[in-house]
Amino acid sequence: MVSLRSSLVLPLSLLLASCTPSTLTQAPAQAEVKTGYYQNPLEVAFGDPYVLYDAPSQLYYMYGTGGGAKDGFSTYSSKDLVNWKSEGQVFRGNVNGSWDVKNFWAPEVYHVNDKYYLFYSADWRHNPTNEEENFRIGVAVAEKPTGPFQHLSDKPIFDPGYPIIDANVYFEPNGKMYLYYSRCAYKHPVQSEVADWAQKTGLFPEVEESWVYGVELKPDFSGVIGEPVLLLRPPLKMNDAQAEWESRSVTSKEVNRRWTEGSYTFKHGNTYYMTYSANFFGGENYAVGYATSKHPLGPYQKANNNPILQKNTAQGGEVTGTGHNSIAFSPDRKEMFCVYHGRTKASGEERLVFIDPMKIRKDGRLVVEGPSTTPKPLPLGKR
C-alpha cells in the first residue's frame, strides 16, 4: 500500500493532492459538453476543495466545506477529477465528548501508515470568554478514505492562544511533518498604511488581518514541536507590489479585514511553493497568490506575478470569488491542475468547484490557466 507520506516526497510531476467535494444536485445545469471535454464550473457545490489520490483504489476522493453534511464532512469519488460520485457523510463532529461544536471547515485527508487522517477547523467547545470566533484545528482517523472518521483526541492539536483555521500538512522525505494554518483576523487589528488610509478616510477605524503560520507536527499528530513561525502576512506599505490585490476587500469598502489564508504547500525541485488566498471568501475579490522558499518554514518570498487567479469579470467573464485552492494531477501524473471554488452569475452566492490547468514555467513562475468556463480537454490518462 502506498501512503501519502511516500507520494509527497516524489518529484512534483508524481505528486498528487487536492480537488474539491461536490453536491451534484445543487450546481446549475450546464449545456452538453462534447465527449473528451469538461466545462467549469463542475457540478460540485463545495468550498475549500481538497482531493486525495488513493493509490490502493486508484481513485480520487474529494473533501470540502458544506455539501449538506451536518456538523462534519462528506466525500466524493472520481476516476478522472471531473465526474464525481457521492460517498455520503464520512465524519460527524459535535458529539458527546468531542472538542468541536460547530462551523466545520476546510477538511484535508492524508494517507499515512495505512490509515487516513482528516485535518479540519471547527469552533472549540471550550470557550470561557464566549468568543464569537473560537476556531481550532483537530484530527480524525479512519481505515478508509470513505470513513467513518473518528476523533483522534478530545481536544484540538494545540492552542496557540488565538483562533486558527485552514490546516495543510507537508511531509518531508526525512520524516518531518509541518502544519500550516491561518490565524483568524478576529480581534487582530494591525497597523499598516492601508489601515491608516482607511482610518483617515473614515472608512474603517481599524483593519484586522489573518496571517499564515507554520510549525512542525509530532509524528502521531498529537501536538506540535516548537513554536509556530510567521510565514505570510499582508503588506505594511501601500507601494508594496502585493498591496493592491491583497487589500481589495478594504479598498472596495467591503469589510475591514485583510486575509492570508487557505495555504497549500508543495515542493518542486529545491523550491517550496505555498499558494494562499487573500480577501473575503464571501466576496468577489477572493484571489490566489503564491510565495516560494528554500525551507518549509521559510522565509517565503511572494511572487512578482501575483495574483495567479482572480475574478475575470473585468475581461468579460462571469467568475468571481476564486480561492482556497489545492493542487491535483491527472491520472497519468503528467498534468497539474488548480482546484478551487468560485461563483458565477448563475450560482449566485453558492460556491462551486473549478479545475483549471496549472503549470510551472522554466523560470519557476507558477501560472493558472483560469478561471475558465469554456470547454477544455479532460485530464490525460482518464481511466
C-alpha positions in Angstrom: 0.0 0.0 0.0 1.4 3.4 -1.0 0.9 6.1 1.7 0.6 9.8 1.1 3.9 10.2 3.0 5.7 8.4 0.2 3.8 10.3 -2.6 4.6 13.7 -1.1 8.3 13.2 -1.3 8.4 12.4 -5.0 9.1 14.9 -7.7 6.3 17.4 -8.4 5.3 15.5 -11.6 4.4 12.5 -9.4 2.7 14.3 -6.6 -1.0 14.1 -6.0 -3.1 16.2 -3.9 -6.2 18.2 -4.0 -9.5 18.9 -5.6 -13.0 19.5 -4.2 -16.2 18.0 -2.8 -19.5 18.2 -4.6 -23.2 18.4 -4.2 -24.1 17.2 -7.6 -27.7 18.2 -7.3 -27.1 21.8 -6.3 -24.9 23.2 -9.1 -26.7 24.9 -12.0 -27.3 22.8 -15.2 -24.8 23.2 -18.0 -25.0 22.8 -21.7 -23.9 19.4 -23.1 -20.1 19.2 -23.5 -18.7 17.0 -26.2 -17.0 13.7 -25.4 -13.5 14.1 -24.1 -14.0 17.6 -22.7 -15.3 19.1 -19.5 -16.5 22.6 -18.5 -16.3 24.8 -15.4 -17.9 25.1 -13.0 -18.1 21.4 -12.2 -21.4 20.0 -10.8 -19.9 20.2 -7.3 -21.2 22.8 -4.8 -18.4 22.9 -2.2 -16.0 25.4 -0.7 -12.3 24.9 0.2 -11.8 21.9 -2.2 -9.3 19.2 -1.3 -8.7 15.9 -3.2 -6.7 12.9 -2.0 -5.5 10.4 -4.6 -5.9 7.0 -3.0 -3.3 4.5 -4.5 -5.0 1.3 -3.3 -8.3 2.1 -5.0 -6.8 4.3 -7.8 -9.5 6.8 -7.1 -9.6 10.4 -6.2 -11.5 11.4 -3.1 -12.8 14.9 -2.7 -13.5 16.7 0.6 -14.6 20.2 1.3 -16.8 22.6 3.3 -20.5 22.3 3.1 -22.3 19.9 0.7 -25.1 19.1 3.1 -23.0 17.4 5.7 -24.3 18.1 9.2 -21.6 19.0 11.7 -18.9 17.4 9.6 -17.9 16.4 6.1 -18.8 14.4 3.1 -16.7 12.9 0.3 -17.0 12.1 -3.4 -15.0 9.7 -5.5 -13.8 10.0 -9.1 -11.6 8.4 -11.7 -10.9 11.5 -13.7 -11.1 14.6 -11.5 -14.2 15.7 -13.4 -17.0 13.2 -12.8 -17.8 12.7 -9.1 -19.9 10.1 -7.2 -21.3 10.9 -3.7 -20.0 8.7 -1.0 -22.0 10.4 1.7 -21.0 11.9 5.0 -17.8 10.4 6.4 -17.2 12.4 9.6 -19.6 13.8 12.2 -18.4 16.2 14.9 -20.3 17.9 17.7 -20.9 14.6 19.5 -20.7 13.7 23.2 -17.1 14.2 24.4 -15.9 15.9 21.3 -13.9 19.1 21.4 -15.7 20.5 18.3 -19.1 22.1 18.3 -19.9 24.0 15.1 -18.6 25.6 11.9 -16.8 22.6 10.4 -14.5 24.0 7.6 -11.7 23.1 5.2 -11.0 19.4 5.6 -7.9 17.8 4.2 -7.2 14.0 4.3 -3.8 12.3 4.3 -2.9 8.6 3.9 -0.2 7.8 6.4 0.9 4.3 7.5 -2.2 2.6 6.2 -4.6 5.0 7.9 -6.4 8.1 6.8 -6.1 11.3 8.8 -8.6 14.2 8.4 -7.4 17.6 9.5 -10.1 20.3 9.8 -11.2 23.5 11.5 -14.1 23.9 13.9 -15.2 26.0 16.8 -13.8 24.8 20.1 -16.4 23.8 22.7 -14.0 25.2 25.4 -14.9 28.9 25.2 -14.9 30.5 28.7 -14.8 34.1 27.3 -17.6 33.4 24.8 -15.6 34.4 21.8 -17.5 34.8 18.5 -14.7 33.1 16.6 -13.2 30.3 18.6 -11.7 28.1 15.9 -9.0 25.4 16.4 -7.7 22.5 14.3 -8.3 18.9 15.1 -7.7 15.5 13.6 -9.9 12.4 12.9 -8.8 9.0 11.8 -10.3 6.2 9.6 -9.3 2.9 8.0 -10.7 4.0 4.6 -10.9 7.3 2.7 -14.7 7.0 3.0 -14.5 6.8 6.7 -16.1 6.6 9.1 -13.6 9.1 10.7 -13.4 9.2 14.4 -11.9 11.9 16.6 -8.2 11.2 17.3 -8.4 13.2 20.5 -10.9 15.0 22.7 -9.0 18.3 22.2 -7.6 20.3 19.3 -4.0 19.6 18.1 -2.8 22.7 20.1 -3.9 26.0 21.4 -1.8 29.0 20.2 -3.9 31.4 22.1 -5.9 32.7 19.1 -8.4 31.2 16.7 -6.9 29.3 13.7 -8.3 27.7 10.5 -7.3 26.1 7.2 -4.9 23.3 8.1 -2.5 22.0 5.5 0.3 19.4 6.1 3.5 19.0 4.2 5.5 15.7 4.6 9.3 15.9 4.2 11.4 13.0 2.9 13.3 12.9 6.2 10.0 12.1 8.0 9.3 15.5 9.4 5.8 16.9 9.1 4.8 20.5 9.0 1.4 22.0 9.8 0.4 25.3 8.1 -2.6 27.3 9.3 -4.1 30.7 9.2 -4.5 32.9 12.3 -8.0 34.3 12.1 -8.4 38.1 11.6 -10.8 38.1 14.6 -9.6 40.7 17.2 -6.3 41.1 15.4 -6.1 44.7 14.3 -2.8 45.6 12.6 -1.3 49.0 11.9 -0.3 49.5 8.2 -0.5 52.2 5.6 -3.8 50.6 4.3 -5.2 50.7 7.9 -4.0 54.4 8.2 -5.7 55.2 4.9 -9.0 53.5 5.9 -9.0 55.4 9.2 -8.2 58.8 7.7 -10.9 58.5 5.1 -13.4 57.5 7.7 -13.9 54.1 6.1 -12.9 51.8 9.0 -11.5 52.7 12.4 -9.1 49.7 12.2 -8.2 46.8 9.9 -7.9 43.3 11.2 -5.6 40.7 9.5 -5.1 37.0 9.2 -1.6 35.5 8.9 -0.2 32.2 7.8 2.0 30.3 10.2 3.9 27.0 10.1 5.0 24.6 12.8 6.5 21.1 13.0 4.0 18.3 13.8 4.5 15.5 16.2 4.8 12.1 14.4 1.5 10.9 15.9 -0.4 14.2 15.2 -0.9 14.7 19.0 0.6 18.1 19.1 3.3 20.4 17.7 7.0 20.7 18.1 8.4 24.1 18.9 6.8 27.5 18.4 4.8 28.5 15.3 6.7 30.6 12.7 5.0 33.6 10.9 5.3 32.9 7.2 2.9 35.2 5.3 1.0 38.4 6.1 -0.5 41.3 4.1 1.9 44.1 3.1 2.6 47.0 5.5 3.3 49.6 2.7 0.8 50.6 0.1 3.6 50.8 -2.5 4.3 47.1 -2.0 3.7 45.1 -5.2 1.3 42.8 -3.4 -0.7 45.6 -1.5 -3.2 46.4 -4.2 -4.6 42.9 -4.8 -4.3 41.7 -1.2 -6.2 44.8 0.1 -9.2 44.8 -2.3 -11.7 43.8 0.4 -10.7 47.0 2.3 -10.3 49.4 -0.6 -13.6 48.3 -2.2 -15.2 49.2 1.2 -16.3 45.6 1.6 -15.0 44.8 5.1 -12.3 46.0 7.5 -10.2 42.8 7.1 -7.2 41.6 5.1 -6.9 37.8 4.9 -4.0 35.5 4.2 -5.5 32.0 4.4 -6.2 28.7 2.6 -2.5 27.9 2.1 -1.2 24.8 0.2 2.4 23.8 0.2 4.3 21.6 -2.2 7.9 21.2 -3.4 9.3 21.4 -6.9 13.0 20.7 -7.3 14.6 22.5 -4.4 11.9 25.1 -4.0 8.9 25.1 -1.7 5.8 26.7 -3.2 3.0 28.0 -1.0 -0.2 29.1 -2.6 -2.6 31.3 -0.5 -5.8 33.3 -0.7 -6.4 36.9 0.1 -9.6 39.0 0.6 -13.0 38.0 1.8 -14.0 34.4 0.9 -17.7 35.5 0.6 -16.9 38.4 -1.8 -16.0 38.8 -5.4 -12.4 39.8 -4.7 -11.2 36.5 -3.3 -8.0 35.6 -5.2 -4.9 33.4 -5.1 -1.2 34.2 -5.0 1.9 32.2 -4.1 5.3 32.5 -2.4 8.5 30.5 -2.5 11.2 29.4 -0.1 14.2 27.1 0.3 12.9 25.7 3.6 9.4 24.5 4.7 9.4 27.2 7.5 10.6 30.0 5.3 11.4 32.7 4.9 8.9 32.9 1.9 9.1 35.4 -0.9 5.9 36.4 -2.6 5.9 36.0 -6.4 6.0 39.0 -8.7 3.3 37.6 -10.9 0.6 37.5 -8.2 -2.3 37.1 -8.2 -2.3 34.0 -10.3 -6.1 33.5 -10.0 -8.7 36.2 -9.7 -12.2 37.2 -10.9 -12.5 37.7 -14.7 -15.5 40.0 -14.9 -13.3 42.9 -16.0 -12.4 40.8 -19.1 -16.0 40.0 -19.9 -16.1 36.8 -17.9 -18.6 35.7 -15.2 -16.4 34.2 -12.5 -15.8 35.8 -9.1 -14.7 34.8 -5.6 -11.9 32.5 -6.8 -9.9 31.0 -4.0 -8.9 28.4 -1.4 -7.2 26.3 -4.0 -5.5 23.0 -3.8 -3.5 21.1 -6.5 -4.3 17.9 -8.3 -2.7 15.8 -11.0 -4.1 14.0 -14.0 -4.4 10.2 -13.7 -1.2 9.8 -15.8 0.6 12.3 -13.5 1.6 14.5 -16.4 -0.8 17.4 -15.9 -1.1 19.7 -12.9 -4.4 21.4 -12.1 -5.5 24.1 -9.8 -8.7 23.1 -8.0 -10.6 26.0 -6.3 -14.0 27.3 -5.6 -15.7 30.3 -7.3 -19.0 31.8 -8.2 -20.8 32.7 -11.4 -23.9 34.8 -12.1 -26.0 31.6 -12.2 -24.7 30.3 -8.9 -25.2 33.5 -7.0 -23.7 33.1 -3.5 -23.2 29.4 -3.8 -19.6 28.3 -4.2 -18.9 25.8 -7.0 -15.8 23.8 -7.9 -13.5 24.8 -10.8 -10.5 22.9 -12.1 -8.0 24.6 -14.5 -4.6 23.7 -15.8 -1.7 24.9 -13.7 2.0 25.0 -14.8 5.5 25.8 -13.5 7.4 27.6 -16.2 11.1 27.3 -16.9 11.8 30.4 -14.9 10.0 28.9 -11.9 6.8 31.0 -12.2 3.6 29.3 -11.2 0.7 30.1 -13.5 -3.0 29.1 -13.7 -4.9 29.0 -17.0 -8.2 30.3 -15.5 -10.7 31.0 -14.3 -12.4 29.4 -17.3 -15.9 28.5 -18.3 -15.2 27.2 -21.8 -14.8 23.5 -22.6 -11.4 22.0 -22.0 -9.9 18.5 -22.7 -10.4 16.0 -19.9 -7.3 15.4 -17.7 -4.9 13.0 -19.5 -4.8 9.3 -18.6 -8.6 9.1 -18.0 -9.2 5.6 -16.7 
